[in-house]
Amino acid sequence: MIYYDTSHLWGVLMRWQGSALNGQAPMRALIMAMIALVVAVTNHYHPFVVPTRDSTAFTDSLTVFNTFLGLIVSFRMNSAFSQWRAGVVAVVSLSEAARDIVGSGCAYVSTTIKNELTEATKTAEPEHESIAKNDNFKASNIPQDVLEKCTFFTELRRLVFLYIAIVFHDCRGLDGIDKLKEAGVLTDTEYDELYACGSEHKMQVEDKESYRAIVRRTPHKLRATITELWLKRLVQVATNRGHLTLPNANALQLKLARLPNLYTTVFNIANVPIPFNYMQYLQFLLTAYMLLYTFVIVPRSGLYTPLWVFMWGTFLFMADEVAMEIECPFGLDANDIDLEARLLQIEEELTVLIRSQYYFVSGGTSLTRIPEIPVPEKPESSDKPLAKPAPLPSDFSFHQGRISPSHGAMLQQRSLPEINEFTKLIQDPSTTSSNSYGSDSAA
């Protein structure tokens, strides 16, 4: 998307990138001008067009046509602009929904962390008094409950970001599954589940102009459906583990229910064009008008007729070009919505939320650790073994019903779950640069 300064009018007028002139309008006008040239040359040597002074039928028809065409073009551009605005609003709503879901989820489960840390600190107070006398103390591992909550933060952020990335890939018409796996947004076990569910299986559709052909062109609809299920399962697991109260869990589920509605809105804008007969009628109307305009002015304009037809046709076809371009704002044109930059902005917002939660957990001291709680170390003369960390309960799981090895090992460490960064998930296939974002780079 091009962001411009309205005060620099000359720069706006002279800019070629994203201009309506940088499209099919001049070529369509040139074709009509060539037809007008044939008519003008033929009429110059063999007059066959009735002069307007002898018959006003052409002139009166053109006058009526001007009014009718003006209304049609005006309605066409207004409806296209409304469609463009709806697309922008839908993308913004997706960003707000993602931020709302992650922010609310973090706030709902973090209400007890401070109390838990306070109670743990009070429990360890007797040991604190003997620190000056005994140096045989070591820092305990992070409590499992806190680790589970922090892992819930990161998993919620990752799955919400995965859902948004799937929607944006659908808008761009890209598959994107490999980039999702490379960036760590989609795990191998999740991909196995997608494949097992049939979302990655290619299906042949005979009717290429049907709605099913559009839906099955890419598997994004099915991927988003399964990702929505993962999000709901994640919330349910957190509720079963006692990290979410029932009212908060219900509120979070309602927020998740907004995502399919927003995706449907974006999908319809990106994939469902205006009716075919309406589109065909508009093109016939523009062509008929330019032909009528040619026959009206050729008796007096003579060989200058092609020039007038080209000039007027360029401006008229430019209006139709603008309407066709902005009615689907999710393409790769310079004026389309810069989904890449917005996806990066969503990632930054969600990452900031998780960092804030980590800062809250650590008591304002670190983004990776919480305050250490000293516990007595085993005396060398004692035969009693040290108490081992509590084993991972068999019923604990994330949205897939099983714990990954990395999360299992996490329970034996003193650092909070890593906040991964997901970038470069969308790239224009027509460009070769891997570090360019936005529609400007695609133009």
Secondary structure, 3 states (H helix, E strand, C coil): CCCCCCCCHHHHHHCCCCCCCCCCHHHHHHHHHHHHHHHHHHHHHCCCCCCCCCCCHHHHHHHHHHHHHHHHHHHHHHHHHHHHHHHHHHHHHHHHHHHHHHHHHHHHHCCCHHHHHHHHHHHCHHHHHCCCCCCCEEECCCCHHHHHHHHHHHHHHHHHHHHHHHHHHHHHCCCCHHHHHHCCCCCHHHHHHHHHHCCCCCCCCCCCCCHHHHHHCCCHHHHHHHHHHHHHHHHHHHHHCCCCCHHHHHHHHHHHCHHHHHHHHHHHHHHCCCCHHHHHHHHHHHHHHHHHHHHHHHHHHHHHHHHHHHHHHHHHHHHHHHHHHHCCCCCCCCCCCCHHHHHHHHHHHHHHHHHHHHHHHCCCCCCCCCCCCEEECCCCCCCCCCCCCCCCCCCCCCCCCCCCHHHHHHCCCCCCCCCCCCCCCCCCCCCCCCCCCCHHHHC
